[in-house]
Amino acid sequence: MGKLATTHNQKMIDEKYDFIEQWLPARYTSSVNLILKEDARTPEYIRQVKNEKMYDEKVIDALYKVALLNKLQVET
């Protein structure tokens, strides 16, 4: 059962990265840091998480939120 949960979690992460790749705007690091507030990271680290698909749940969630906001702005 542990393997099934891991597979499901990996699938969710992969889907988030696909969405991020599709909808993240060109300039996103400052927006990610606004969402992270006290946990702000360097722009280099944020780009590294995005490009190398590193697992940092807070940064991934912030990237996803920025991509979602960009999608909403583009579609309206």
C-alpha positions as CSV (number, residue, x, y, z in Angstrom):
1,M,0.0,0.0,0.0
2,G,2.9,2.3,0.6
3,K,4.0,2.0,-3.0
4,L,0.6,3.0,-4.2
5,A,0.6,6.2,-2.1
6,T,4.1,7.0,-3.4
7,T,3.0,6.5,-7.0
8,H,0.0,8.7,-6.4
9,N,2.1,11.4,-4.8
10,Q,4.6,11.4,-7.6
11,K,1.8,11.6,-10.1
12,M,0.4,14.7,-8.3
13,I,3.8,16.3,-8.3
14,D,4.3,15.6,-12.0
15,E,0.9,17.1,-12.8
16,K,1.8,20.2,-10.9
17,Y,5.1,20.5,-12.7
18,D,3.3,20.1,-16.1
19,F,0.9,22.9,-15.1
20,I,3.8,25.1,-13.9
21,E,5.7,24.5,-17.2
22,Q,2.7,25.5,-19.2
23,W,1.4,28.5,-17.3
24,L,4.3,30.1,-15.3
25,P,5.0,33.6,-16.6
26,A,8.5,34.6,-17.7
27,R,9.2,36.6,-14.5
28,Y,8.0,34.7,-11.5
29,T,10.6,34.7,-8.7
30,S,9.4,37.9,-7.0
31,S,5.8,36.6,-7.1
32,V,6.9,33.3,-5.6
33,N,8.7,35.2,-2.8
34,L,5.6,37.3,-2.1
35,I,3.6,34.1,-1.6
36,L,6.4,32.5,0.6
37,K,6.7,35.7,2.8
38,E,8.9,34.7,5.8
39,D,10.3,31.6,3.9
40,A,11.6,33.7,1.0
41,R,14.2,32.0,-1.1
42,T,16.8,33.3,-3.5
43,P,15.7,33.6,-7.2
44,E,18.5,31.1,-8.1
45,Y,17.1,28.5,-5.7
46,I,13.5,29.0,-7.0
47,R,14.7,28.6,-10.6
48,Q,16.7,25.5,-9.6
49,V,13.6,23.9,-8.0
50,K,11.6,24.6,-11.2
51,N,14.2,23.6,-13.7
52,E,15.7,20.5,-12.0
53,K,12.3,19.5,-10.5
54,M,13.7,19.4,-7.0
55,Y,11.2,18.5,-4.2
56,D,10.6,21.6,-2.1
57,E,6.9,21.5,-1.3
58,K,6.6,25.1,-0.3
59,V,8.3,26.4,-3.4
60,I,6.4,24.0,-5.7
61,D,3.1,25.1,-4.2
62,A,4.1,28.8,-4.6
63,L,5.1,28.2,-8.2
64,Y,1.8,26.4,-8.8
65,K,-0.2,29.4,-7.3
66,V,1.7,31.9,-9.5
67,A,1.0,29.7,-12.6
68,L,-2.6,29.4,-11.6
69,L,-2.9,33.2,-11.2
70,N,-1.3,33.7,-14.6
71,K,-3.7,31.3,-16.2
72,L,-6.6,33.1,-14.7
73,Q,-5.3,36.5,-16.0
74,V,-4.6,35.2,-19.5
75,E,-8.0,33.5,-19.9
76,T,-10.1,36.5,-18.7
